[in-house]
Amino acid sequence: MNADALQSLKTWFQNYVQSCSLPVQEDQRNITIKHEHTHQVCLNAVRLAEDLRLDQQETRLAEAIALFHDVGRFSQYLQYKTFDDSISVNHALLGTKLLAEHNVLQDLPKHDRDIILRSVTLHNIFSIPRGLDEKSLLFARLIRDADKLDILRVVIEYFEQDEGDRAKAVALGLPDLPGYSQTVLACLVRGELARKEALTTLNDFKLLQLAWLYDLNFTCSLRMVEERGYIRTLADMLPRNEEIAGAVEIVSSYVGGRLKIG
Ligand SMILES: [Fe+2]
């Protein structure tokens, strides 16, 4: 993809987001948070692409995927007032439909178009299916890491804000209770991802964010987790007890171990 092509995708996206503005402040906050998320995921994607020594064309492709990975979120919120796919619609598929309806990708080479649509579709599924070609796999891994890295930031900032200033849709409507699910904690201890359906409280949501670190594909992503201090910050937001501390220790040493291997 050349620089002009990427620039015109960015212009389309800016105009599209503008057209999704909402009059109620609380609604607009949810739109703004996804707009900023997209921007940060683009930055993460470019950093990963550079670290992986992708060429300029491929780096632009990675950025275009990041630009559109959550394009369905805006329409999802407009229609359903939620970011919870399980009670509304799969936002990745909604995004690919929207790109097609608006002919956004029509001027791109077919190969780029296919990779963008495939990567958007794969960005939010539980795990990447087997049998993908090498390039599809690379870009699917890249967007999944770039996205997770920024969701960690969004979640941390959500909890750092006063309740009145929060973009409510971020936390999927989970109750802020002192407890947490043993199932979700056990997943974290075993080095596994919990399913979203298992979440019962906001603490479970924080535990799931930590478990996502097991699913990061690239060493550079783990380095970014370390640089940004995400583990410590999230751990400080969880109940203080031995079992939580033990689980956090397991994730920390997992990340430390992978960074050592490089
Ligand atoms: Fe997404």
Boltz pocket constraint, residues with backbone or C-beta under 6 A from the ligand:
constraints:
  - pocket:
      binder: B
      contacts: [[A, 69], [A, 70], [A, 91], [A, 123], [A, 124]]
      max_distance: 6.0
